[in-house]
Amino acid sequence: MISKWFSLKDKAIRLRKSGRSIKDVENMLGIPRSTLSGWFRNIELTVGQRKALDKRWRRALVYARTKSVIWHNTEKQKRMKLAEDDALKTLSKLDIKDKNILELALSMLYLGEGFKNNDTGIGNSNLEILKFFIKCVEELYSFPRINIKCYLHLRADQNVKSMKKYWSKNLGIPLKNFMAASLDKRTVGRKTYKDYKGVCLLMFGNIAIQRKLLYLSREFSRRIIEN
C-alpha cells in the first residue's frame, strides 16, 4: 500500500540531504516523523551538516531551558501570590489584638521550640521567631526584655563580639545581658555562610509561664484531636 505522503518523498529527501533536521522536514511538509525516519534511514549527512544540526540543537536546548525556567518562575510567583492572598484572608478574620489568640499562638510556638526543663525560654536562629516571642512575653506577662538573659551558640569561625552586637541590636536587648557564647568545635575549618548568625537562646526564668504555655498548647492540641 502506497503511503499518502509518497508524493512528497522526493522533496523530503532533498530537504534532508540539504542538511535539514527530521523535525524541520516534519514541520515543513506535515509528514509524520515515523514515516520520515524510514525514508531517511540510509541518508548520510556530511560532517559539516551534522555539526550545523548539532549546533542548532544545542541552541534550541538552551532556549527551551530558558523558557522553562521563566515559565516555572512565573507559575511559582502565581502560587506564592495565591498563598499570600489566602493567608491574608485568614488574618482578616482574626483580632490579633485579642490576647487569648496571642497567648494560644505563643503556646504552640513554645510547645515546638521552647525549653521543657527547669528553664523557661527559647532558642532559635530565626530572628523573626525570637522577636515574636519577646513581643508576646511583654504583651501578655509584662515581662520586660531588659530582664531577658541571652546565650549564643556559634560556629567556630564566627566572631563572638560581633554576633552579640547583632543580636542585641536586632532584639532590643542590652548587650550586658548576653552571657557566655559557645563555639561548635565540630565546625573548625568549615566556612560559615554570611547570613547565618548562630543560635540565640532567650532565658527569662519564670517557670510559671512555661507551665501555663505547655499546658495550654497540649490541652488545645488534645481537644482538637479528640473533637
trRosetta pair geometry for C-beta under 8 A, 3 or more apart (Angstrom, degrees):
i j d omega theta_ij theta_ji phi_ij phi_ji
2 6 4.9 -42 177 -23 99 155
3 6 4.8 135 66 -48 79 85
3 9 8.0 104 68 -62 121 113
3 35 6.3 129 -161 -135 157 129
5 8 5.3 -61 -177 45 74 109
5 9 6.9 105 126 -60 81 77
5 12 7.9 33 159 -30 112 146
5 29 7.8 90 -154 142 111 118
5 31 4.8 98 -150 -123 145 105
5 32 7.6 -135 -39 22 155 81
5 35 5.6 73 55 154 151 161
6 9 5.4 -21 -160 -22 46 118
8 11 5.3 -60 -165 48 65 113
8 12 5.6 70 137 -30 86 104
8 29 5.3 142 172 -168 143 133
8 31 6.1 -158 95 -64 136 127
9 12 5.7 -59 -148 36 29 112
9 13 6.3 27 157 -19 66 106
9 39 5.9 -158 -146 -125 93 139
10 13 5.8 -56 -149 35 30 110
10 14 6.4 31 153 -20 65 105
11 14 5.7 -52 -149 34 33 112
11 15 6.5 33 153 -19 64 105
11 29 6.8 149 103 -97 116 136
12 15 5.8 -55 -153 35 31 112
12 16 6.4 31 151 -19 65 106
12 25 5.3 85 -148 -171 84 129
12 29 5.8 -80 -86 17 96 168
12 31 6.1 -23 -95 22 142 159
12 36 6.3 -131 180 -117 136 93
12 39 6.1 43 105 112 129 157
12 40 7.9 -102 140 -58 103 98
13 16 5.6 -53 -148 36 34 112
13 17 6.2 30 155 -16 67 107
13 39 6.2 -117 -74 159 91 115
13 40 7.3 178 -112 -89 69 72
13 43 6.8 -174 -149 -79 84 141
14 17 5.9 -57 -145 40 30 108
14 18 6.4 31 153 -23 63 107
15 18 5.7 -57 -151 33 31 112
15 20 4.4 -26 160 29 87 146
15 24 7.1 -152 160 110 121 108
15 25 5.0 142 102 -100 135 102
15 28 6.8 -168 -140 68 162 151
15 29 7.7 -161 11 -28 158 124
16 20 5.8 -85 -94 62 34 90
16 22 7.4 26 -110 -85 106 60
16 25 6.1 -14 -65 -56 83 149
16 36 7.8 161 -72 -170 130 103
16 39 7.8 170 -11 112 155 104
16 40 5.1 -149 -147 -112 162 116
16 43 5.4 58 126 118 127 166
16 45 7.9 -106 162 -76 78 101
17 43 6.2 -113 -77 -159 78 126
17 45 7.8 -171 -132 -101 40 70
19 45 6.4 101 -112 -146 61 116
19 46 7.6 -44 -88 38 101 95
19 48 7.9 -51 -108 107 133 84
19 49 3.8 -138 -115 -135 98 107
19 52 6.0 17 -180 71 130 137
19 53 6.9 -154 -179 -51 82 99
20 24 4.2 -122 -174 84 100 137
20 25 5.4 113 121 -51 128 89
20 28 7.7 -39 -170 3 152 143
21 24 4.6 107 54 -2 75 101
21 25 7.3 -147 93 -1 44 83
21 53 5.4 134 -78 -138 98 112
21 56 7.1 -135 -34 88 133 138
21 57 7.7 134 -99 -68 148 96
22 25 5.9 -57 -151 39 34 108
22 26 6.1 39 150 -24 67 108
22 33 6.0 74 152 -139 118 92
22 36 5.3 142 -152 120 96 135
22 37 6.8 30 -137 -75 146 70
22 40 6.5 -134 -94 30 102 161
23 26 5.5 -53 -145 36 32 116
23 27 6.3 27 157 -16 66 106
23 33 7.6 -3 -89 -100 55 117
24 27 6.1 -64 -153 39 27 105
24 28 6.1 19 156 -16 66 114
25 28 5.7 -57 -139 40 30 109
25 29 5.9 -12 175 17 68 114
25 31 6.8 -32 139 49 92 113
25 36 5.8 142 97 -131 127 144
26 29 7.1 -75 -132 53 15 81
26 30 7.5 56 178 -110 50 11
26 31 6.1 -108 -119 67 56 68
26 32 7.3 13 -133 -161 103 13
26 33 5.2 -11 -94 -74 141 79
26 36 6.1 -100 -71 -10 87 154
27 30 7.8 19 -166 -67 17 48
31 35 5.4 -102 169 77 100 126
31 36 5.5 115 109 -55 116 99
32 35 4.7 91 69 5 88 103
32 36 7.1 -161 97 -5 46 88
33 36 5.5 -56 -145 40 38 112
33 37 6.1 46 156 -29 69 102
34 37 5.9 -47 -149 26 28 115
34 38 7.2 27 153 -15 58 102
35 38 6.1 -60 -162 34 34 109
35 39 6.6 26 149 -14 68 109
36 39 5.6 -59 -147 40 37 110
36 40 5.8 16 162 -6 73 115
37 40 6.3 -66 -137 47 24 98
37 41 6.7 56 155 -67 59 83
38 41 5.9 -20 -157 -28 31 115
40 43 4.8 -62 -159 28 68 122
45 49 4.1 -118 178 91 108 129
45 50 5.1 136 101 -56 120 83
45 53 7.3 12 149 -5 167 138
46 49 4.6 97 53 5 78 102
46 50 7.0 -144 93 -5 42 86
47 50 5.8 -57 -150 37 31 111
47 51 6.3 31 152 -20 65 107
48 51 5.7 -55 -148 36 30 111
48 52 6.3 31 154 -20 65 106
49 52 5.6 -54 -148 35 31 112
49 53 6.3 30 154 -17 65 105
50 53 5.8 -54 -147 37 31 110
50 54 6.2 33 153 -21 65 107
51 54 5.6 -54 -146 36 30 112
51 55 6.3 34 153 -22 64 105
52 55 5.7 -52 -149 33 30 112
52 56 6.5 30 152 -16 63 105
53 56 5.7 -54 -149 38 33 111
53 57 6.2 37 151 -24 65 106
54 57 5.5 -52 -147 34 32 115
54 58 6.4 31 154 -20 65 104
55 58 5.9 -54 -150 34 30 109
55 59 6.5 29 152 -17 64 106
56 59 5.7 -56 -149 37 32 111
56 60 6.2 32 154 -19 67 108
57 60 5.7 -56 -148 38 29 112
57 61 6.3 33 152 -24 64 106
58 61 5.5 -50 -147 32 32 114
58 62 6.6 33 154 -18 64 102
59 62 5.8 -53 -151 35 32 110
59 63 6.3 31 151 -18 65 108
60 63 5.6 -55 -148 38 32 113
60 64 6.1 33 154 -21 67 107
61 64 5.7 -53 -144 36 29 111
61 65 6.3 28 156 -18 64 106
62 65 5.9 -56 -148 37 29 109
62 66 6.3 31 153 -21 64 107
63 66 5.7 -56 -150 35 30 112
63 67 6.3 28 154 -17 65 106
64 67 5.8 -54 -148 38 31 110
64 68 6.2 34 151 -24 64 107
65 68 5.4 -53 -147 34 32 115
65 69 6.4 35 154 -21 65 102
66 69 5.8 -52 -151 32 31 110
66 70 6.5 30 151 -17 64 106
67 70 5.6 -55 -150 38 33 112
67 71 6.2 34 152 -21 67 106
68 71 5.7 -53 -147 36 31 112
68 72 6.2 28 156 -16 66 107
69 72 5.9 -56 -145 39 29 108
69 73 6.2 28 156 -19 64 108
70 73 5.9 -58 -147 38 28 110
70 74 6.3 29 155 -20 64 107
71 74 5.8 -57 -150 36 29 111
71 75 6.3 25 155 -15 65 108
72 75 5.7 -56 -146 40 31 109
72 76 6.1 35 153 -23 65 106
73 76 5.5 -52 -146 35 31 114
73 77 6.4 34 153 -21 63 103
74 77 5.8 -53 -152 33 31 112
74 78 6.7 33 149 -20 63 103
75 78 5.5 -51 -152 32 36 114
75 79 6.5 34 151 -17 66 104
76 79 5.7 -54 -149 37 34 110
76 80 6.2 35 152 -20 67 106
77 80 5.6 -52 -144 37 32 113
77 81 6.3 33 155 -20 65 105
78 81 5.8 -55 -149 36 29 110
78 82 6.4 31 152 -20 64 106
79 82 5.6 -52 -149 35 33 114
79 83 6.4 34 152 -19 65 104
80 83 5.7 -53 -149 36 32 111
80 84 6.3 34 151 -20 65 106
81 84 5.5 -52 -147 36 33 114
81 85 6.3 34 154 -20 65 105
82 85 5.8 -53 -147 36 30 111
82 86 6.4 29 154 -18 64 107
83 86 5.8 -55 -148 37 30 111
83 87 6.3 30 154 -20 65 107
84 87 5.8 -57 -148 36 30 111
84 88 6.3 26 156 -16 65 107
85 88 5.9 -56 -146 38 29 109
85 89 6.3 35 153 -25 63 105
86 89 5.6 -52 -150 31 31 115
86 90 6.7 31 152 -17 63 102
87 90 5.8 -54 -155 34 33 110
87 91 6.4 30 151 -16 66 107
88 91 5.5 -53 -144 40 35 112
88 92 6.3 44 154 -30 65 102
89 92 5.8 -49 -151 25 29 116
89 93 7.3 25 151 -16 57 104
90 93 6.1 -64 -165 31 36 109
90 94 7.1 22 147 -15 67 111
91 94 5.7 -66 -152 36 41 109
91 96 7.2 4 -163 -52 92 119
94 98 7.5 -114 176 27 79 121
94 101 6.1 142 -171 -156 112 160
95 98 4.2 82 95 -25 104 109
95 101 6.7 153 75 6 70 147
96 101 6.7 -108 -122 97 38 135
96 102 7.2 84 -176 -72 61 92
98 101 4.3 68 85 9 106 109
98 102 6.8 176 92 -11 54 87
99 102 5.1 -51 -142 40 41 117
99 103 6.0 41 158 -21 71 103
99 139 7.0 -161 -117 140 98 106
99 140 6.1 141 -161 -106 107 82
100 103 6.0 -54 -144 37 27 106
100 104 6.4 29 154 -19 61 107
101 104 5.8 -56 -148 36 30 112
101 105 6.4 31 154 -19 65 106
102 105 5.9 -56 -151 35 29 110
102 106 6.4 28 152 -17 64 107
102 136 5.9 180 168 -128 101 94
102 139 6.4 -63 154 102 156 136
102 140 6.3 -165 112 -67 117 111
103 106 5.5 -52 -145 38 35 113
103 107 6.2 39 154 -25 66 104
103 136 7.4 141 -95 -170 47 111
103 140 5.5 120 -85 -122 95 143
103 213 7.8 -131 -176 -105 83 77
103 216 6.8 -63 142 167 101 168
104 107 5.7 -52 -147 32 31 113
104 108 6.7 28 155 -17 63 103
104 216 6.7 -131 -109 156 59 121
104 217 7.9 136 -158 -90 57 65
104 220 6.4 121 -145 -95 102 163
105 108 6.1 -57 -152 35 31 107
105 109 6.6 30 151 -16 64 106
105 136 7.4 -142 86 -104 98 141
106 109 5.6 -57 -152 38 34 112
106 110 6.1 33 152 -21 68 107
106 132 7.9 -168 -99 144 80 93
106 133 7.1 116 -137 -124 95 58
106 136 4.2 161 -87 166 131 156
106 137 7.7 149 -147 -57 145 62
106 140 6.9 -103 13 -10 161 155
106 213 6.4 -82 121 -126 93 116
107 110 5.5 -54 -146 37 32 112
107 111 6.4 40 153 -26 64 100
107 212 7.8 -95 -101 125 114 71
107 213 4.4 -167 -115 -158 76 70
107 214 7.4 -161 -157 -58 92 18
107 216 4.1 -88 -125 91 161 114
107 217 3.9 -167 148 -56 97 92
107 220 7.0 110 101 12 135 138
108 111 5.6 -43 -147 27 34 115
108 112 6.8 22 156 -8 61 105
108 217 5.2 157 -83 -127 46 109
108 220 7.4 -77 -71 80 96 140
109 112 6.1 -69 -158 43 31 102
109 113 5.8 -31 170 32 71 113
109 114 7.2 87 118 -34 69 99
109 122 7.6 2 138 -116 102 151
109 129 7.2 172 -157 -159 128 96
109 132 7.2 -165 -102 110 170 124
109 133 6.7 -144 123 -87 143 91
110 113 6.7 -81 -123 61 24 73
110 114 3.5 6 -159 -15 72 141
110 122 6.8 -104 -114 -79 69 117
110 210 7.4 -167 -179 -134 138 62
110 213 4.3 9 69 152 160 135
110 214 6.7 -102 119 -67 117 64
110 217 6.4 -156 68 -30 91 148
111 114 7.0 17 -33 29 16 105
111 213 7.5 -151 -48 145 71 90
111 214 6.5 127 -93 -123 77 60
111 217 3.8 -153 -48 137 128 154
111 218 6.8 158 -114 -56 127 70
111 221 7.5 147 -162 -33 170 136
113 122 5.2 46 123 -150 102 108
113 123 7.3 -149 173 56 93 52
113 124 6.0 4 -169 -67 138 114
113 129 7.0 -47 119 171 178 137
114 120 7.6 -12 -175 -158 116 58
114 121 6.9 160 -153 93 79 29
114 122 4.8 -57 -103 -87 64 89
114 210 6.9 -180 153 -130 134 90
114 213 6.8 41 28 112 171 141
114 214 7.6 -129 82 -70 133 91
115 119 4.8 -34 128 88 157 90
115 120 6.5 -168 64 -126 112 17
115 121 5.1 32 4 59 126 73
115 122 6.8 -137 -14 -78 79 38
115 123 7.5 72 -58 -8 93 94
115 203 8.0 20 -1 -107 151 82
115 210 7.2 -51 80 -123 83 134
116 210 7.9 159 -123 -178 35 121
116 214 7.1 103 -124 -101 83 140
118 207 6.7 -33 -164 -102 61 125
119 203 5.9 -46 -175 -133 115 108
119 205 7.1 -47 -144 -94 67 56
120 203 7.2 112 77 -156 55 61
120 204 5.9 -59 97 67 102 73
120 205 5.9 -176 43 -72 100 4
120 206 5.4 -67 56 61 158 53
120 207 5.6 -160 -39 -90 117 40
120 209 5.6 89 -163 69 151 101
120 210 4.0 -134 -107 -47 100 115
121 201 6.2 58 140 174 133 83
121 202 5.0 -169 -158 95 99 59
121 203 4.0 -48 -70 -99 152 51
121 204 6.1 140 -85 11 87 67
121 205 7.8 19 -46 -39 103 46
122 129 7.7 -127 142 139 136 105
122 130 7.0 -175 97 -108 115 74
122 133 5.3 -118 44 -136 148 162
122 201 7.4 -171 98 -147 34 57
122 202 5.5 3 55 51 75 101
123 153 7.4 41 -167 8 132 123
123 199 5.4 41 171 164 103 111
123 200 6.8 -172 -145 93 66 37
123 201 4.0 -21 -95 -98 101 78
123 202 7.3 -180 -80 16 49 63
124 129 4.7 -57 116 85 165 134
124 130 5.6 -164 61 -53 112 94
124 199 6.6 -141 134 -149 8 83
124 200 6.9 -23 65 57 55 76
125 196 7.0 -23 -169 -152 134 78
125 197 6.8 150 -161 63 84 76
125 198 6.7 -158 -117 115 94 25
125 199 4.9 -62 -67 -94 82 66
125 200 7.4 123 -104 10 38 74
126 129 4.2 67 90 6 112 112
126 130 6.9 163 91 -9 62 85
127 130 6.0 -65 -154 41 33 106
127 131 6.2 34 152 -21 70 108
127 170 5.7 -51 -148 147 127 139
127 171 7.7 -136 -152 -68 84 83
127 197 7.6 41 -60 48 104 144
128 131 5.5 -51 -144 36 33 114
128 132 6.3 37 155 -21 65 104
129 132 5.8 -55 -153 35 29 113
129 133 6.4 32 150 -22 63 106
130 133 5.4 -49 -146 33 35 116
130 134 6.4 35 155 -18 66 103
130 171 6.1 -49 127 -106 120 117
130 200 6.0 11 -93 81 161 121
130 202 6.2 144 -147 -27 103 132
131 134 5.9 -55 -149 37 30 109
131 135 6.2 31 154 -19 65 109
131 170 7.7 -82 -71 150 111 87
131 171 6.7 -144 -86 -117 71 68
132 135 5.8 -57 -146 37 29 112
132 136 6.3 28 157 -19 64 108
133 136 6.0 -59 -151 36 27 109
133 137 6.4 24 155 -18 63 109
133 202 6.5 154 108 55 136 152
134 137 5.8 -58 -148 36 30 110
134 138 6.3 27 156 -17 65 108
134 145 5.2 37 -165 -100 119 117
134 148 7.0 -74 -116 -28 102 165
134 171 6.4 137 -33 -166 160 94
134 172 7.6 155 140 57 156 105
134 173 7.8 -125 -117 -57 147 108
134 202 7.0 -127 -72 -143 92 161
135 138 5.9 -60 -151 38 28 110
135 139 6.1 21 157 -14 66 112
136 139 5.8 -60 -141 42 29 107
136 140 5.6 6 170 -3 69 118
137 140 6.5 -60 -127 47 20 97
137 141 5.6 -40 -168 42 60 111
137 143 4.8 -56 158 61 99 116
137 145 7.8 114 82 -79 116 73
137 148 7.9 94 95 -76 155 125
137 204 6.8 115 -171 29 153 166
137 209 7.5 44 -129 -171 95 156
138 141 7.6 -64 -99 57 8 69
138 142 6.9 35 -167 -121 47 24
138 143 6.3 -107 -89 64 45 61
138 144 6.7 59 -115 -108 95 34
138 145 6.3 -32 -69 -38 120 89
141 206 7.3 170 162 88 151 162
141 209 5.8 -14 -90 -102 163 127
143 147 6.6 -105 179 63 80 123
143 148 7.7 86 141 -62 106 92
143 204 5.9 75 164 171 140 148
143 206 6.7 -117 -101 -4 143 146
143 209 7.6 -30 -35 -64 150 157
144 147 5.2 89 75 2 86 101
145 148 5.3 -38 -158 8 54 120
145 171 7.2 -165 -173 149 134 90
145 172 5.8 52 107 100 155 98
145 173 5.4 -112 158 -90 103 81
146 173 7.0 168 -102 -139 39 61
146 174 5.8 50 -139 -10 81 112
146 177 7.2 -161 -166 -56 46 141
147 204 6.5 76 110 -138 92 96
148 173 5.7 -75 72 -122 108 130
148 177 6.3 64 87 172 59 146
148 202 5.3 -15 -179 -163 126 95
148 203 6.9 140 -168 66 71 43
148 204 4.9 -45 -109 -79 76 101
149 177 5.6 -143 -115 -177 45 89
149 179 5.9 25 -179 -22 105 117
149 202 7.7 136 75 -161 47 45
149 203 4.5 -30 69 67 97 101
149 204 7.2 167 20 -81 75 46
149 205 7.7 52 16 -25 116 109
150 167 6.5 173 172 127 152 135
150 168 7.8 -165 48 -79 158 73
150 171 7.6 134 -87 73 147 157
150 173 5.9 112 -31 115 134 152
150 177 5.6 73 11 121 95 93
150 178 4.7 -35 78 -104 108 67
150 179 6.7 172 78 14 48 77
150 200 6.0 -21 -161 -170 110 97
150 201 6.6 145 -157 76 54 59
150 202 6.0 -19 -100 -100 77 57
150 203 7.3 -178 -79 20 28 81
151 178 7.6 143 -87 -159 29 64
151 179 5.3 -29 -87 63 80 103
151 180 6.4 5 -132 71 96 64
151 181 6.9 165 -170 -97 62 49
151 182 7.5 25 170 -1 105 94
151 200 7.6 146 76 -160 44 50
151 201 4.3 -13 60 57 93 115
151 203 7.0 38 -2 -10 104 119
152 160 7.1 157 75 -141 138 78
152 163 5.8 122 -164 125 161 125
152 164 6.6 -117 -19 -80 145 73
152 167 6.8 -170 -85 -1 116 155
152 178 6.9 14 -19 -162 107 110
152 181 4.0 -11 67 -122 102 100
152 182 7.3 -172 96 30 58 60
152 198 5.3 43 -173 125 101 144
152 199 7.0 144 -159 77 55 53
152 200 5.8 -24 -102 -104 74 64
152 201 7.4 -158 -74 17 25 82
153 181 7.4 -172 -76 -164 22 71
153 182 5.3 -12 -115 65 67 99
153 184 6.9 57 174 -47 88 100
153 198 5.9 175 83 -178 51 100
153 199 4.2 -6 56 58 105 105
153 201 7.1 69 -14 -24 98 107
154 158 4.1 -119 180 68 122 134
154 160 6.6 -155 20 -93 158 69
154 163 5.8 -180 -94 16 136 177
154 181 5.7 19 2 171 117 117
154 182 7.1 165 28 83 71 47
154 183 5.5 -31 78 -105 91 65
154 184 7.0 -147 97 2 40 86
154 198 4.0 -43 -98 -105 70 137
154 199 7.8 -153 -67 29 42 65
155 158 5.1 98 59 -13 75 109
155 183 7.1 21 138 -156 16 75
155 184 5.5 -39 -118 45 47 110
155 187 4.3 -78 -155 109 92 162
155 190 7.5 -93 -174 85 127 95
155 192 4.6 151 68 -76 150 129
155 196 7.3 44 -4 115 130 129
155 198 6.8 -144 -2 -92 71 86
156 183 5.2 87 -106 171 52 111
156 184 6.1 -96 -42 74 78 63
156 185 6.3 81 -84 -115 120 31
156 187 4.6 -176 3 85 99 89
156 188 4.5 -94 139 -81 178 59
156 189 7.7 10 77 4 145 46
156 190 7.6 91 41 47 114 78
157 187 7.2 -107 1 128 85 108
157 188 8.0 131 -45 -125 82 42
157 190 7.6 -144 -8 78 123 49
157 191 6.4 -38 47 -123 165 46
157 192 5.5 -168 66 1 108 104
158 162 7.9 -130 176 67 77 101
158 163 5.6 46 159 -50 117 137
158 183 7.4 -171 52 -120 89 95
158 192 5.9 -2 -60 25 94 163
158 198 6.0 169 122 -55 173 116
159 162 4.2 47 92 23 118 110
159 163 6.3 163 84 -15 60 89
160 163 5.9 -64 -146 40 27 109
160 164 6.3 29 158 -21 65 106
160 181 4.6 172 -136 57 109 148
160 183 7.6 -81 -68 -63 106 106
161 164 6.0 -56 -152 32 27 110
161 165 6.6 26 152 -17 62 107
162 165 5.6 -53 -151 36 36 114
162 166 6.4 42 150 -26 66 102
163 166 5.4 -46 -147 30 36 116
163 167 6.5 25 159 -10 66 104
163 181 7.0 109 81 -130 127 155
163 197 6.1 151 -138 -170 93 79
163 198 5.6 38 -159 15 141 136
164 167 6.3 -60 -147 42 30 102
164 168 5.9 31 156 -21 66 113
164 175 6.2 81 146 -148 108 87
164 178 4.5 147 -145 120 110 167
164 181 7.0 -113 -62 -52 102 134
165 168 5.7 -56 -140 39 27 113
165 169 6.1 26 162 -19 64 110
165 175 6.8 1 -97 -110 58 119
166 169 6.2 -63 -152 36 22 106
166 170 6.3 1 162 -2 62 116
166 197 5.6 -132 118 -146 148 129
167 170 6.1 -66 -138 47 28 101
167 171 5.6 4 171 1 68 119
167 173 7.3 -23 135 50 85 114
167 178 7.0 118 79 -96 119 130
167 197 7.0 151 -62 153 90 127
167 200 4.9 154 -132 -100 143 142
168 171 6.6 -68 -132 48 17 93
168 173 5.7 -105 -132 75 60 73
168 174 6.8 -18 -151 154 111 15
168 175 4.5 13 -126 -84 163 68
168 177 7.7 144 -113 51 98 94
168 178 6.3 -80 -67 -34 107 128
169 172 7.9 14 174 -67 23 41
171 200 7.4 -162 -44 148 147 160
171 202 7.9 -165 -162 -88 151 120
173 177 5.2 -91 162 64 103 140
173 178 7.6 114 112 -54 114 84
174 177 4.9 102 71 -10 83 103
175 178 6.0 -45 -169 13 49 113
178 181 7.5 6 165 -55 106 99
181 198 7.9 2 -157 172 115 163
184 187 4.7 59 96 4 106 110
185 188 5.7 -8 -169 -26 56 112
187 190 5.0 -98 -167 56 69 112
187 192 7.2 40 168 -67 137 97
192 196 5.4 -115 178 67 103 123
193 196 5.3 86 68 -5 79 108
197 200 7.7 -9 117 -34 104 106
204 209 7.7 -5 91 49 113 148
206 209 4.5 56 103 4 110 112
206 210 7.3 162 98 -11 62 84
207 210 5.4 -51 -154 35 45 115
207 211 6.3 47 150 -23 72 102
208 211 5.8 -52 -150 34 33 113
208 212 6.5 30 154 -17 64 105
209 212 5.9 -57 -150 37 31 108
209 213 6.2 28 156 -18 66 110
210 213 5.9 -61 -147 38 28 109
210 214 6.2 21 160 -14 66 111
211 214 6.1 -61 -146 40 26 106
211 215 6.2 21 159 -15 64 110
212 215 5.9 -60 -145 40 28 107
212 216 6.0 28 158 -21 66 111
213 216 5.8 -55 -143 37 26 112
213 217 6.2 20 161 -14 63 110
214 217 6.1 -56 -142 39 28 106
214 218 6.1 19 163 -12 64 113
215 218 6.1 -63 -143 43 26 105
215 219 5.8 20 163 -15 66 115
216 219 6.2 -61 -141 41 21 105
216 220 6.1 22 160 -19 61 112
217 220 5.8 -56 -144 37 26 111
217 221 6.3 27 156 -19 62 108
218 221 5.7 -53 -147 37 30 112
218 222 6.3 33 153 -22 64 105
219 222 5.5 -49 -145 34 33 113
219 223 6.4 32 156 -18 64 105
220 223 6.0 -57 -150 36 29 109
220 224 6.5 29 154 -18 64 106
221 224 5.8 -57 -150 36 31 111
221 225 6.2 29 155 -19 66 109
222 225 5.8 -59 -149 38 29 111
222 226 6.1 8 162 -3 67 115
223 226 6.1 -64 -136 48 27 99
223 227 6.0 44 159 -45 64 104
224 227 5.8 -45 -145 12 26 118
